[in-house]
Amino acid sequence: MFRYKYNLGKKIKSDALIINAYDDRSDVFASIATLVGIVGAILGGYWGIDWLVYADPVAGLVVAVLIVKMAWEFGTEAIHNTLDHVLHDDDTTEYRELVMSVPEVKKLQNFMPENMDIM
């Protein structure tokens, strides 16, 4: 499911679909960590292995770290894309050439296209 949504999101340039793909993948990892933690705690109690009963809280900590990591990555990207982000010169070469190909355009001055992510 992750690969399908991720590839489709890249193809149609949809940040929302790409983030949704990562959300699906993080749900799988969180479920696996939770399952391992619960099974480890149950087996630790059953077999009398004292340190293994802490598997559940450790799994919860792993899931919390995963959530914070995802929130940080997507939050910084969202803030970066939300603010008026002017493209770098390397990214605007194609646009400059396109504008200069118009016969009426003689010169470009203060050319600062913004990343609107619509193309």
PEQUIGI-V466942 format. One line per field, one symbol per residue. psi: psi as a letter, one per 20 degrees, with the letter a starting at -180 (. if undefined). Layout:
psi->???
This chain:
psi->gggghghggggjlohghghhghggghhgghgggggggggggghghgikoghiijhghghhggggggggggggghghgggghhqnopqrhhijgggghggiiphiphqpplomqqoili.
